[in-house]
């Protein structure tokens, strides 16, 4: 696939320019593919742990999305993040794994499995956030409440909710990383 | 938490992170200015600093260290991206050129004066000051790398050390009056290598994500 016609690149380019709906579509589009890759590499870890890893990869993609140069091919960037996080997940569970980067490209799309069960660990990490951050992540993520409504419910300005959400997600990644080590 | 719920939280977070190049410039430029100011205020520039820049052998100190700085810094910016891969051979050009200059200097000095040229008078000052001036530049580069997504932390840390050490040595050279390549290649080189080793160690820990 050439980079000009890669629909993921188009979506992330729009997302990085501020289009939140394109960003949601981007994340939804890459998730089944990432899940296929993680399950294929991590069969021994079991389905629930695999989903944890998928969530780790998504969180990493989110927090590192500014490291993609919009004129560079998207997929090598995405697989490099996925590979890094999968290797990390194995290391955390005491297994060393060698993942040639080329393997990732081969895995594509073919293995998108059914949507799995909840990933319990992320729930634990959320419980470790401060109460207000927890409330924001739960409302926005689990209940699907908009940022504006979340702000009204919690008596916060919309901008403050945005900042708090961003901090909470960064904090989640730190907690996940600590947990992995 | 279901993955679709996580996606919803992520999509709601519309904070736009700044570009890595901007982060780097905002750290590195003040670091260089502070280094220059500190050398000027504490040690002083050499009286003939401007004249020395016009002579080939003394100015090589700046040229070699700044080439090292620029080459390693470029590599750091590449390694800040997760898929970034670098070819390291361009880094060899600086030590090779330095070696050639050392051989030339060794051959052109009368036998009795070589040891004096090598050890100079300010070896200790050089070995202490160059790493000190390098601290802020290295920190600025590591901070940029940490905001990036480095998948080779030790290598990226080492390159940050080479770049920061190179810049530190280039700044120190404005003070230093030891113009023999036997001196500056040896002791600047050693100082830069020390910075590189420490930075590699820090990188291997700090640059995980």
Interface residues (C-beta under 8 A of the other chain):
Chain A: X16 X18 X20 X21 X23 X24 X27 X28 X31 X35 X51 X54 X55 X58 X59 X60 X62 X63 X64 X65 X66 X67 X68 X69 X72 X76 X77 X79 X80 X81 X83 X84 X115 X116 X118 X119 X122 X123 X126 X137 X140 X141 X142 X144 X146 X147 X162 X163 X165 X166 X169 X173 X177
Chain B: X1 X2 X3 X4 X5 X6 X7 X8 X9 X10 X11 X12 X13 X14 X15 X16 X17 X18 X19 X20 X80 X81 X82 X83 X148 X149 X151 X208 X209
